[in-house]
Amino acid sequence: MRSKVIFLEERRVVSFVRKYLEEKNCDAIIVSSWQNVYYCSGFTGYGDALLLITKDKKFIVTDSRYYVQAEKQSGDYTLVKSGAWSLKAMTDVLQQENVKKLVYEDLSVLHTMYVNYFEKLGTELIGAGDTFLKARTVKTPEEIAKVEAACDLASAALERTFKYIKAGVTEIELAARLEYEMRLAGADKPSFDTIIASGVRGSMPHGTASDKVIEKGDGVTIDFGAFYNGMCSDMTRTVFVGEPSAEMRKIYEVVKEAQQTAIDGYKPGMKGKDLDKLARDVIDEAGYGEYFGHSLGHGVGIDVHEGVSVSPGSEQLLEKGMIFSVEPGIYVPGLGGVRIEDLVTIGDNGKLRMITKAPVKDLLVF
């Protein structure tokens, strides 16, 4: 039996979809991306189902591998027993429901899908654009709680992994241990390919784990997340194996100050570019501005990058209910890099509230 929380969220989402259909004067929408299939129905057979939502009915189309799962997770949808991308199954339902004008997820549909499937449905097609992404940008309290739980799980897994951080271990071995600890705690999977970048590889912001052996004196940047209960977490810590050089210690403290300055300096009404500037100014003033090349943050939810841009050019207003990362970094080629990342939301007091609670952000030496 599905939880009351999931049911209430789905009722809200479907209400939004039907309001959109009414505004666009359309008869139905096909939901095809796994993210939005989950968002609308709770179905976790990621990528193996389509939804058809009309003004008064809901259908889920999937194959025999998922019949039981679909009925359990999406029991208030009528199950259409066929392959998710069966053209006949969908056209039969469209004709049965007299659908003439159909919305589809144009931003997530490949050209081959459009030509071989959507164009052959026999309806007028209207693109949904970024409608779903906008809806998912502002979270409900229940969704925020889910992200918070994913953060707690990931943080605890990292703390259990700390004892394995030592010279002689490869980055891949460390990533495997961290992902094992997350799975052991209940994560469905990592939110993304775990980044472990040690020593000079730390200058690569997205240096996924390699067979490099971690050496004494290395900084180790660990960027990871847990996908849990349908939501992602995302966090980064940089730790050191043996005493860091004076410059790496300085860089660490600059990044830590930049992050805290942004978190403390948030004010209601700020745009993404305003928050980004608070952290970027600290790094610029310390002389490392050219080594901070990415945005300060991004939205997180069902996807690990979702809906919010905290970047130098972002005119997006940061609103209550959004979840986004605050992750300044400095990456010096030939030396290494440091990034510290946490997720935040806007609290009832109008200040940023930390969703990532642990581990501590003081410089750690193993």
C-alpha positions as CSV (number, residue, x, y, z in Angstrom):
1,M,0.0,0.0,0.0
2,R,1.4,3.4,-1.0
3,S,1.9,6.0,1.7
4,K,-0.4,8.9,2.2
5,V,2.4,11.4,1.5
6,I,3.0,9.9,-1.9
7,F,-0.7,9.9,-2.7
8,L,-1.0,13.5,-1.7
9,E,2.0,14.5,-3.9
10,E,0.6,12.6,-6.9
11,R,-2.8,14.3,-6.5
12,R,-1.1,17.7,-6.5
13,V,1.0,16.9,-9.6
14,V,-1.9,15.4,-11.6
15,S,-4.0,18.5,-10.6
16,F,-1.3,20.7,-12.0
17,V,-1.1,18.6,-15.2
18,R,-4.9,18.8,-15.8
19,K,-4.8,22.6,-15.2
20,Y,-2.1,22.8,-17.9
21,L,-4.3,20.8,-20.3
22,E,-7.2,23.1,-19.7
23,E,-5.0,26.2,-20.3
24,K,-3.6,24.8,-23.5
25,N,-7.0,23.5,-24.7
26,C,-5.5,20.0,-25.1
27,D,-7.1,16.6,-24.5
28,A,-4.2,14.6,-22.9
29,I,-0.5,14.5,-22.2
30,I,2.0,11.6,-22.7
31,V,4.6,11.6,-19.9
32,S,7.7,9.8,-21.2
33,S,10.8,10.8,-19.3
34,W,11.5,8.5,-16.3
35,Q,11.8,11.5,-14.0
36,N,8.3,12.8,-14.8
37,V,6.8,9.4,-14.9
38,Y,8.0,9.0,-11.3
39,Y,6.9,12.6,-10.5
40,C,3.4,12.0,-11.7
41,S,2.8,8.4,-10.6
42,G,5.4,7.1,-8.1
43,F,6.4,4.4,-10.6
44,T,10.1,3.4,-10.2
45,G,10.6,1.2,-13.2
46,Y,12.7,4.0,-14.5
47,G,12.5,4.3,-18.3
48,D,10.1,1.4,-18.9
49,A,6.7,3.0,-18.7
50,L,4.6,5.8,-20.3
51,L,1.8,7.7,-18.7
52,L,-1.3,9.1,-20.5
53,I,-3.2,11.6,-18.4
54,T,-6.5,13.0,-19.8
55,K,-8.9,15.5,-18.2
56,D,-10.5,12.7,-16.2
57,K,-8.5,9.5,-16.6
58,K,-4.9,8.2,-16.0
59,F,-3.2,5.3,-17.8
60,I,0.2,3.7,-17.3
61,V,1.6,1.6,-20.2
62,T,4.2,-1.0,-19.3
63,D,5.2,-4.6,-20.0
64,S,4.9,-7.8,-18.1
65,R,8.1,-7.2,-16.1
66,Y,6.4,-4.4,-14.3
67,Y,2.7,-5.3,-14.0
68,V,2.8,-6.1,-10.3
69,Q,5.1,-3.1,-9.6
70,A,2.9,-0.7,-11.5
71,E,-0.3,-1.9,-9.8
72,K,1.4,-1.5,-6.4
73,Q,3.1,1.9,-7.0
74,S,0.6,3.5,-9.3
75,G,-2.7,1.7,-8.5
76,D,-4.9,4.7,-9.2
77,Y,-3.7,4.5,-12.9
78,T,-5.4,2.1,-15.3
79,L,-2.8,-0.4,-16.3
80,V,-2.3,-1.0,-20.0
81,K,-0.5,-4.3,-20.4
82,S,1.8,-3.8,-23.4
83,G,5.3,-2.6,-24.1
84,A,5.8,1.0,-22.9
85,W,6.5,2.1,-26.5
86,S,3.9,0.0,-28.2
87,L,2.4,2.2,-30.9
88,K,-0.8,0.1,-31.2
89,A,-1.4,0.2,-27.4
90,M,-1.2,3.9,-27.2
91,T,-3.2,4.7,-30.4
92,D,-5.9,2.3,-29.1
93,V,-6.2,4.3,-25.9
94,L,-6.0,7.6,-27.7
95,Q,-8.9,6.6,-30.0
96,Q,-10.9,5.2,-27.1
97,E,-10.6,8.5,-25.2
98,N,-11.1,10.6,-28.4
99,V,-7.8,12.4,-28.0
100,K,-7.3,14.9,-30.8
101,K,-4.8,17.3,-29.3
102,L,-1.9,15.8,-27.4
103,V,0.9,17.3,-25.3
104,Y,4.3,15.5,-25.3
105,E,7.6,16.1,-23.6
106,D,9.5,17.7,-26.5
107,L,12.6,18.5,-24.5
108,S,13.3,14.9,-23.7
109,V,12.2,13.2,-26.9
110,L,14.9,12.1,-29.4
111,H,14.3,12.8,-33.1
112,T,14.0,9.1,-33.8
113,M,11.3,8.7,-31.1
114,Y,9.4,11.6,-32.6
115,V,9.5,10.3,-36.1
116,N,8.9,6.6,-35.3
117,Y,6.4,7.1,-32.5
118,F,4.8,10.4,-31.8
119,E,4.2,11.5,-35.4
120,K,2.4,8.2,-35.9
121,L,-0.1,8.6,-33.1
122,G,-2.6,10.4,-35.3
123,T,-3.1,13.5,-33.1
124,E,-2.1,17.1,-33.2
125,L,1.1,17.4,-31.1
126,I,1.9,20.2,-28.7
127,G,5.3,20.5,-26.9
128,A,5.3,20.8,-23.1
129,G,8.5,22.8,-23.1
130,D,9.9,23.3,-19.6
131,T,6.6,23.0,-17.9
132,F,7.5,20.0,-15.7
133,L,10.9,21.4,-14.9
134,K,9.4,24.6,-13.6
135,A,6.9,22.6,-11.5
136,R,9.7,20.5,-10.0
137,T,11.9,23.5,-9.2
138,V,9.9,24.5,-6.1
139,K,9.5,21.5,-3.8
140,T,6.8,20.6,-1.3
141,P,7.7,20.1,2.4
142,E,7.4,16.3,1.7
143,E,9.9,16.5,-1.2
144,I,12.3,18.6,0.9
145,A,12.1,15.9,3.6
146,K,13.0,13.2,1.0
147,V,16.1,15.1,-0.1
148,E,17.0,15.7,3.5
149,A,16.8,12.0,4.1
150,A,19.0,11.3,1.1
151,C,21.5,13.8,2.4
152,D,21.5,12.2,5.9
153,L,22.1,8.7,4.4
154,A,25.0,10.0,2.2
155,S,26.6,11.9,5.0
156,A,26.6,8.9,7.3
157,A,28.0,6.7,4.5
158,L,30.9,9.1,4.1
159,E,31.7,9.1,7.8
160,R,31.8,5.3,7.7
161,T,34.2,5.6,4.7
162,F,36.6,7.9,6.4
163,K,38.7,5.0,7.9
164,Y,39.4,3.7,4.4
165,I,41.0,7.0,3.3
166,K,44.7,6.4,3.4
167,A,47.8,6.2,1.3
168,G,48.0,3.2,-1.0
169,V,44.2,3.0,-1.7
170,T,43.1,3.8,-5.3
171,E,40.4,6.3,-6.1
172,I,38.3,3.5,-7.5
173,E,38.6,1.5,-4.4
174,L,37.5,4.5,-2.3
175,A,34.6,5.2,-4.6
176,A,33.5,1.5,-4.4
177,R,33.6,1.6,-0.6
178,L,31.6,4.8,-0.4
179,E,28.9,3.5,-2.8
180,Y,28.8,0.2,-0.9
181,E,28.2,2.1,2.3
182,M,25.4,4.1,0.7
183,R,23.7,1.0,-0.7
184,L,24.1,-0.8,2.6
185,A,22.2,2.1,4.2
186,G,19.3,1.8,1.8
187,A,20.2,4.0,-1.2
188,D,18.8,2.8,-4.5
189,K,22.0,3.9,-6.3
190,P,24.4,6.8,-6.4
191,S,23.0,10.0,-7.7
192,F,25.8,10.2,-10.3
193,D,29.2,8.7,-11.0
194,T,31.2,9.2,-7.8
195,I,34.0,11.8,-8.2
196,I,37.2,11.0,-6.4
197,A,40.1,13.2,-7.5
198,S,43.3,13.1,-5.5
199,G,46.6,15.0,-5.7
200,V,47.1,16.9,-8.9
201,R,43.9,15.3,-10.3
202,G,42.0,17.5,-7.8
203,S,42.4,20.3,-10.3
204,M,39.8,18.5,-12.5
205,P,36.4,19.5,-11.0
206,H,34.7,16.4,-12.4
207,G,37.5,13.9,-12.2
208,T,35.6,10.7,-11.8
209,A,37.4,8.0,-9.8
210,S,40.4,6.5,-11.5
211,D,43.0,3.8,-10.8
212,K,45.4,6.5,-9.4
213,V,46.8,5.5,-6.0
214,I,46.3,8.0,-3.3
215,E,49.6,9.2,-1.9
216,K,50.7,10.9,1.3
217,G,50.3,14.6,1.1
218,D,47.4,14.3,-1.4
219,G,44.2,16.3,-1.2
220,V,41.2,14.1,-2.0
221,T,38.1,15.7,-3.4
222,I,35.0,13.4,-2.9
223,D,31.8,14.5,-4.7
224,F,29.0,12.0,-4.4
225,G,25.3,11.5,-3.7
226,A,22.7,9.0,-2.9
227,F,19.5,8.4,-4.9
228,Y,17.0,7.5,-2.2
229,N,13.2,7.3,-2.1
230,G,13.1,9.0,-5.5
231,M,15.3,12.0,-4.7
232,C,19.0,12.8,-5.0
233,S,21.5,14.2,-2.6
234,D,24.8,15.9,-3.7
235,M,27.7,16.9,-1.5
236,T,31.5,17.3,-1.7
237,R,34.2,17.2,0.9
238,T,37.9,17.6,0.3
239,V,40.2,15.9,2.8
240,F,43.9,15.3,3.1
241,V,46.1,12.2,3.5
242,G,49.0,13.5,5.5
243,E,49.7,17.2,6.2
244,P,48.7,19.4,3.2
245,S,51.1,22.0,1.8
246,A,50.8,25.6,3.0
247,E,49.1,26.6,-0.2
248,M,46.6,23.8,-0.2
249,R,45.7,24.6,3.4
250,K,45.2,28.3,2.4
251,I,43.1,27.3,-0.6
252,Y,40.9,25.1,1.7
253,E,40.3,28.0,4.1
254,V,39.4,30.3,1.2
255,V,36.9,27.9,-0.2
256,K,35.4,27.3,3.2
257,E,35.1,31.1,3.8
258,A,33.6,31.6,0.3
259,Q,30.9,29.0,1.0
260,Q,30.0,30.4,4.5
261,T,30.0,33.9,3.2
262,A,27.4,33.0,0.5
263,I,25.2,31.0,3.0
264,D,25.3,33.8,5.6
265,G,24.9,36.6,3.1
266,Y,21.7,35.3,1.4
267,K,18.8,37.8,1.6
268,P,15.2,37.4,0.3
269,G,14.9,38.7,-3.2
270,M,18.3,37.6,-4.3
271,K,18.9,36.2,-7.8
272,G,21.2,33.3,-8.6
273,K,23.9,35.7,-9.8
274,D,23.8,37.7,-6.5
275,L,24.5,34.6,-4.4
276,D,27.2,33.4,-6.8
277,K,28.9,36.8,-6.5
278,L,29.1,36.6,-2.7
279,A,31.3,33.5,-2.9
280,R,33.1,34.5,-6.1
281,D,34.2,37.8,-4.5
282,V,35.9,36.0,-1.6
283,I,37.9,33.8,-4.1
284,D,38.7,36.7,-6.3
285,E,40.1,38.8,-3.4
286,A,42.3,35.9,-2.3
287,G,43.9,35.8,-5.8
288,Y,42.3,32.6,-7.0
289,G,39.5,34.0,-9.2
290,E,40.8,32.4,-12.4
291,Y,40.7,29.0,-10.8
292,F,37.0,29.0,-10.0
293,G,35.4,28.3,-13.3
294,H,32.0,26.8,-12.6
295,S,28.8,28.1,-11.1
296,L,28.3,28.3,-7.4
297,G,25.3,26.0,-7.4
298,H,22.5,24.1,-9.1
299,G,19.1,22.8,-8.2
300,V,18.7,19.2,-6.9
301,G,15.6,16.9,-6.8
302,I,14.6,13.9,-8.8
303,D,17.6,14.8,-11.0
304,V,20.9,15.9,-9.5
305,H,20.9,19.0,-11.7
306,E,17.3,20.4,-11.7
307,G,15.7,23.7,-12.3
308,V,17.8,26.2,-10.3
309,S,20.9,28.1,-11.6
310,V,23.2,29.9,-9.1
311,S,25.6,31.2,-11.7
312,P,27.2,34.6,-12.6
313,G,24.6,35.2,-15.3
314,S,21.5,33.8,-13.6
315,E,18.6,36.2,-13.3
316,Q,16.5,33.5,-11.6
317,L,14.9,34.6,-8.3
318,L,15.8,32.2,-5.5
319,E,12.5,31.3,-4.0
320,K,11.2,29.4,-0.9
321,G,10.9,25.7,-1.6
322,M,13.9,25.5,-3.9
323,I,16.8,23.2,-3.1
324,F,20.2,24.1,-4.5
325,S,23.8,23.5,-3.9
326,V,26.4,25.9,-2.6
327,E,29.7,24.6,-3.9
328,P,32.6,27.0,-4.4
329,G,35.9,25.5,-5.6
330,I,39.5,26.4,-6.5
331,Y,41.3,24.2,-9.0
332,V,45.0,24.9,-9.7
333,P,46.6,22.8,-12.5
334,G,49.7,21.0,-11.4
335,L,48.8,21.5,-7.7
336,G,45.3,20.2,-6.9
337,G,41.9,21.4,-6.0
338,V,39.4,22.0,-3.2
339,R,35.6,22.0,-3.3
340,I,33.1,22.0,-0.5
341,E,29.4,21.4,-1.4
342,D,26.3,21.4,0.6
343,L,22.6,21.6,-0.2
344,V,20.4,24.4,1.2
345,T,16.8,25.6,1.0
346,I,15.2,28.8,2.1
347,G,13.9,28.6,5.7
348,D,10.8,30.1,7.2
349,N,13.0,32.9,8.7
350,G,14.1,34.0,5.2
351,K,17.7,32.6,5.6
352,L,19.3,29.6,4.0
353,R,18.8,26.4,5.9
354,M,21.4,23.7,5.6
355,I,20.0,20.4,4.4
356,T,23.4,18.7,4.4
357,K,24.1,18.4,8.1
358,A,27.4,16.4,8.3
359,P,30.2,15.6,8.3
360,V,32.0,18.7,9.6
361,K,33.7,21.1,7.2
362,D,36.9,21.7,9.2
363,L,40.0,20.7,7.4
364,L,40.4,16.9,8.0
365,V,43.8,15.1,7.8
366,F,44.0,11.3,7.7
